[in-house]
Amino acid sequence: MKKIWDNQTNQPMYAIDQDALQQRVSKRKNKAKNIASYTEKALAGALGLSGLAIVAVNVFTGKYEVTSLIMAVLMLAMATYVLVNRSKRLKWNNTFDNSILGELEEAIAHANYQVRLSQSGRWFFFIVAGFTVLSTYSTTADIPKTIIVIAFFVVVYFLAKWEHKTFYVSQKQRLLDMKKKLQELEVV
């Protein structure tokens, strides 16, 4: 049958297993959704706990350092920002079509959200790093400690940049490629 098809049309014959494709797309959608959910929880929890810990240290020691208190407020504000965006994401979570393309669009939306969350986290990272460096440096005797803190933040920045490109941007690109292939095959 394949020989007859190839001789008549000069095009390859494709057979697509719709169920397997649906399961693959659903798996990718759930993976994107779970990554976004985990990242939101981890980021909001870490920022919230860190901000509260900084405030607690300032209160219990009686030393109210302006830079550390500003950093704590910014951390708590960022945790709130993440939680507000999480509630918005959960509202549009299952509003897509119940089809292969709909699930793929939802997976792409989650991946896009994760990329934006990662980008905003990297920008916020500079603010936290700046205030941390300012709070560690108070005298010339603190220069070695400040250099270690700066080196730590440089390493963490490059790791975050690597994570952003390797995991989030590449996942989004794989989903976009999958959508393009499905549209070319006119499966969706």
C-alpha positions in Angstrom: 0.0 0.0 0.0 2.9 2.4 0.8 4.4 1.7 -2.6 1.1 2.5 -4.3 0.8 5.7 -2.3 4.3 6.8 -3.0 4.0 6.1 -6.7 0.7 8.0 -7.0 1.4 11.1 -4.9 5.2 11.2 -4.5 4.7 12.2 -0.9 5.4 10.1 2.2 2.5 8.6 4.0 2.1 9.4 7.6 0.1 7.5 10.2 -0.5 9.5 13.4 -1.6 7.8 16.6 -4.0 10.5 18.0 -4.2 8.9 21.5 -0.4 8.8 21.8 -0.1 12.3 20.6 -2.8 13.5 23.1 -1.0 11.8 25.9 2.3 13.3 24.9 0.8 16.8 24.8 -1.0 16.3 28.1 2.3 15.2 29.7 4.1 18.3 28.4 1.2 20.5 29.6 1.3 19.0 33.1 5.0 19.2 33.2 4.9 23.0 32.4 2.1 23.5 34.9 4.0 21.7 37.7 7.2 23.5 37.0 5.4 26.9 37.2 3.6 25.8 40.4 6.7 24.6 42.1 8.7 27.7 41.1 6.0 30.0 42.5 5.8 28.2 45.8 9.5 27.9 46.2 10.1 31.6 45.2 7.3 33.0 47.3 8.3 30.8 50.3 12.0 31.7 50.1 11.4 35.4 49.7 8.7 35.5 52.4 10.8 33.6 54.9 14.0 35.5 54.1 12.2 38.9 54.4 10.6 37.9 57.8 14.0 36.6 59.0 15.7 39.8 58.2 13.0 41.8 60.0 13.2 39.4 63.0 17.0 39.7 63.2 16.7 43.5 63.2 14.0 43.5 65.9 15.7 41.0 68.2 19.2 42.6 68.0 17.8 46.1 68.3 19.9 47.1 65.3 17.7 48.6 62.7 19.8 48.8 59.6 18.1 50.7 56.8 19.5 48.7 53.9 18.5 45.3 55.4 15.0 46.6 56.3 14.5 47.9 52.7 15.7 44.6 51.4 13.3 42.8 53.7 10.4 44.9 52.5 11.4 44.4 48.9 11.5 40.6 49.5 8.1 40.6 51.0 6.8 42.7 48.2 8.2 40.3 45.6 6.7 37.3 47.5 3.4 39.0 47.3 3.9 39.8 43.6 4.6 36.1 42.9 1.5 35.0 44.9 -0.7 37.5 43.1 0.6 36.3 39.7 0.0 32.7 40.8 -3.6 33.4 41.5 -4.0 35.0 38.1 -2.3 32.0 36.5 -4.6 29.6 38.3 -7.6 31.4 37.0 -6.7 30.9 33.4 -5.3 27.5 34.1 -8.0 25.4 32.5 -9.6 27.9 30.2 -8.2 26.5 26.9 -9.9 24.2 24.5 -10.2 20.5 25.3 -8.2 19.4 22.2 -4.7 18.6 21.3 -4.1 22.2 20.2 -5.8 23.6 23.3 -3.7 21.6 25.6 -0.6 22.6 23.6 -1.6 26.2 23.8 -2.0 25.9 27.6 1.4 24.2 27.9 2.9 27.1 25.9 1.1 29.6 28.1 2.6 28.0 31.2 6.0 27.9 29.7 5.8 31.5 28.7 4.7 32.4 32.2 7.7 30.5 33.6 10.0 32.4 31.3 8.6 35.7 32.4 8.8 34.7 36.1 12.4 33.6 35.7 13.3 36.9 33.9 11.6 39.0 36.6 13.4 37.0 39.3 16.7 37.6 37.6 16.1 41.4 37.6 15.0 41.3 41.2 18.2 39.4 42.0 20.2 42.5 41.2 18.2 44.5 43.8 18.7 41.9 46.5 22.4 41.5 45.6 22.9 45.3 45.8 21.3 45.6 49.1 23.1 42.6 50.5 26.5 44.0 49.4 25.6 47.4 51.0 24.6 45.7 54.2 27.7 43.6 54.5 30.1 46.5 53.9 30.3 49.0 56.7 34.0 49.4 57.3 37.2 48.7 55.4 37.7 45.6 57.7 34.6 44.2 55.9 36.2 44.2 52.4 37.1 40.5 52.4 33.6 39.5 53.5 32.1 41.8 50.9 34.2 40.3 48.1 33.1 36.9 49.1 29.4 38.0 49.0 29.9 39.6 45.6 31.6 36.4 44.3 28.7 34.4 45.6 26.2 36.6 43.8 28.2 36.5 40.5 28.2 32.7 40.6 24.5 32.5 41.5 23.7 35.0 38.7 25.4 32.9 36.0 23.7 29.7 37.4 20.3 31.4 37.2 21.1 32.6 33.7 22.1 29.0 32.7 18.9 27.6 34.3 16.7 30.2 32.5 18.1 29.3 29.1 18.6 25.6 29.6 15.2 24.8 31.2 12.6 27.5 30.7 13.4 29.0 27.3 14.3 25.7 25.8 11.1 24.1 27.1 9.1 26.9 25.6 10.9 26.5 22.3 10.3 22.8 22.2 6.6 23.4 22.7 6.5 26.0 20.0 8.3 23.6 17.7 5.8 20.9 18.5 2.9 23.2 17.7 4.5 24.2 14.4 5.0 20.5 13.4 1.4 19.7 14.3 0.1 22.6 12.3 2.2 21.6 9.3 0.8 18.1 9.5 -2.7 19.6 10.0 -3.3 17.3 13.0 -4.8 20.0 15.2 
